[in-house]
Amino acid sequence: MAKTLVALIVWLCLAFPAAAAQSKADAKKPVRPAWSELQPSHQKVLAPLAADWDQMAAAPRKKWVEIAARYPKMKPAEQQRLQKRMADWAKLTPAQRTAAREKYQVLKKLPPDQRREVAAQWRRYQQSLAQQPAFSPSDPPLPPDSQTAEAATSTAESAPRDAKPAGTTTAETSAPAAQ
């Protein structure tokens, strides 16, 4: 029994360093395909992801290469949608990407009827955004709406011209100004 235990310990001591050395060698291998190894047509399609390509793991790279291969067969509307989504994804911070992935996993686990409801809510939200005018931070402030402007004008016009300012007494308004 002791011989078996010693043999097991010796085997473990020899096996773990060999496994660790192998995993280090795997870790040093560059993830393929590198950006320079992509076909020019794939580089053109995947251009929004070029800056992040070197940080991507092998699985997402493979997925994107497969998408780039299907790209020429897509309808023009699908191609535009893909390009916009890739550009939007590329703009996200790593934390935002992680949050998006987590939210996707949660939504994927919902029952079909709840997923349809979430999709309907999203469509309503998108429609409400489409109905609103687009503003940018550099836009000048909006003028007061016509109702507010009309109410202010009518109030000012109906006020008596000889009305005294608020917070003054009759003696203050009737006394001549000192020179």
C-alpha positions in Angstrom: 0.0 0.0 0.0 2.8 2.4 0.9 4.6 1.6 -2.4 1.4 2.4 -4.3 1.0 5.7 -2.4 4.7 6.7 -3.1 4.3 5.7 -6.8 1.2 7.9 -7.0 2.9 10.9 -5.4 5.9 10.5 -7.7 3.6 10.3 -10.7 1.7 13.4 -9.7 4.9 15.3 -9.1 6.1 14.4 -12.6 2.7 14.8 -14.3 1.7 18.3 -13.1 4.9 20.1 -14.2 4.6 18.5 -17.6 0.9 19.6 -17.9 1.8 23.1 -16.7 4.6 23.4 -19.3 2.2 22.3 -22.0 -0.5 24.8 -21.0 2.2 27.6 -21.0 3.2 26.6 -24.5 -0.5 26.7 -25.5 -0.8 30.1 -23.9 2.1 31.5 -25.9 0.7 30.4 -29.2 -0.9 33.4 -31.1 -4.6 33.2 -31.6 -5.4 32.5 -35.2 -6.3 33.9 -37.6 -4.4 37.1 -37.1 -5.8 40.2 -38.8 -3.0 40.0 -41.4 -4.0 36.4 -42.2 -7.6 37.3 -43.1 -8.6 37.6 -46.7 -8.9 41.2 -47.9 -12.6 40.8 -48.5 -13.0 39.6 -44.8 -10.9 42.5 -43.6 -13.1 44.9 -45.4 -16.3 43.4 -43.9 -14.8 43.1 -40.4 -13.1 46.6 -40.5 -15.1 47.9 -37.4 -13.5 45.1 -35.4 -9.9 45.6 -36.5 -8.8 47.6 -33.4 -10.1 44.8 -31.1 -9.1 41.8 -33.2 -5.8 41.2 -31.4 -7.6 41.0 -28.0 -10.3 38.5 -29.2 -10.2 34.9 -28.3 -10.2 32.2 -30.9 -13.9 31.4 -30.7 -15.2 34.9 -31.4 -12.6 35.3 -34.2 -13.9 32.1 -35.8 -17.5 33.3 -35.5 -16.6 36.6 -37.2 -14.7 34.9 -40.0 -17.8 32.7 -40.7 -20.0 35.8 -40.7 -17.6 37.5 -43.1 -17.7 34.5 -45.4 -21.6 34.6 -45.5 -21.6 38.4 -46.0 -21.6 38.5 -49.8 -24.7 36.2 -49.8 -26.6 38.6 -47.5 -29.2 41.0 -48.8 -28.1 44.7 -48.8 -30.4 45.5 -45.8 -28.8 42.7 -43.8 -25.3 43.8 -44.8 -26.1 47.4 -43.6 -27.5 46.1 -40.3 -24.5 43.9 -39.7 -22.1 46.8 -40.4 -24.0 49.1 -38.1 -24.1 46.5 -35.3 -20.4 45.8 -35.6 -19.6 49.5 -35.4 -21.9 49.9 -32.4 -20.2 46.8 -30.7 -16.8 48.2 -31.4 -17.7 51.5 -29.7 -18.7 49.7 -26.4 -16.3 49.5 -23.5 -15.3 46.0 -22.2 -17.6 46.5 -19.3 -20.5 47.4 -21.6 -19.8 44.4 -23.7 -19.8 42.1 -20.7 -23.1 43.6 -19.5 -24.6 43.0 -23.0 -23.4 39.4 -23.1 -24.9 38.8 -19.6 -28.2 40.4 -20.6 -28.3 38.3 -23.7 -27.8 35.1 -21.7 -30.7 36.2 -19.4 -33.0 36.9 -22.3 -32.1 33.7 -24.0 -33.3 31.7 -20.9 -36.7 33.4 -20.9 -39.7 31.4 -22.0 -40.8 32.2 -25.6 -43.9 34.3 -24.6 -41.8 36.5 -22.3 -39.2 36.9 -25.0 -41.9 38.0 -27.4 -43.1 40.6 -24.9 -39.6 41.9 -24.4 -39.2 42.2 -28.2 -42.5 44.0 -28.4 -41.4 46.5 -25.6 -38.2 47.1 -27.5 -40.0 47.8 -30.8 -42.3 50.3 -29.0 -39.3 52.0 -27.4 -37.5 52.2 -30.8 -40.7 53.6 -32.4 -40.9 56.3 -29.6 -37.3 57.2 -30.3 -38.0 57.5 -34.0 -40.9 59.9 -33.4 -38.8 62.2 -31.2 -36.6 64.8 -32.9 -32.9 64.1 -32.9 -30.9 66.3 -30.6 -27.2 66.6 -30.2 -25.4 68.3 -27.3 -24.2 71.0 -29.6 -27.7 72.0 -30.6 -28.8 75.4 -29.4 -31.5 75.4 -26.7 -35.1 75.2 -27.9 -37.2 78.4 -27.8 -40.0 78.4 -25.3 -43.0 76.6 -26.6 -45.7 78.9 -28.1 -48.2 78.3 -25.2 -45.7 79.4 -22.6 -44.7 82.4 -24.7 -48.3 83.4 -25.3 -49.2 83.1 -21.7 -46.3 85.3 -20.6 -47.1 87.9 -23.3 -50.8 88.0 -22.4 -50.0 88.3 -18.7 -47.6 91.2 -19.3 -50.1 93.0 -21.6 -53.0 92.7 -19.1 -51.0 94.0 -16.1 -51.6 97.7 -15.3 -48.7 99.9 -16.4 -48.8 101.9 -13.2 -48.6 98.9 -11.0 -46.0 99.1 -8.3 -43.2 96.5 -8.1 -43.8 93.7 -5.7 -42.4 94.3 -2.2 -42.7 98.1 -2.3 -45.0 100.4 -0.3 -47.2 103.1 -1.6 -44.9 105.7 0.0 -41.9 104.3 -1.9 -43.6 104.4 -5.3 -45.1 107.9 -4.8 -42.0 109.6 -3.4 -39.9 111.5 -5.9 -36.5 110.1 -6.5 -33.6 111.8 -4.7 -31.0 113.4 -7.0 
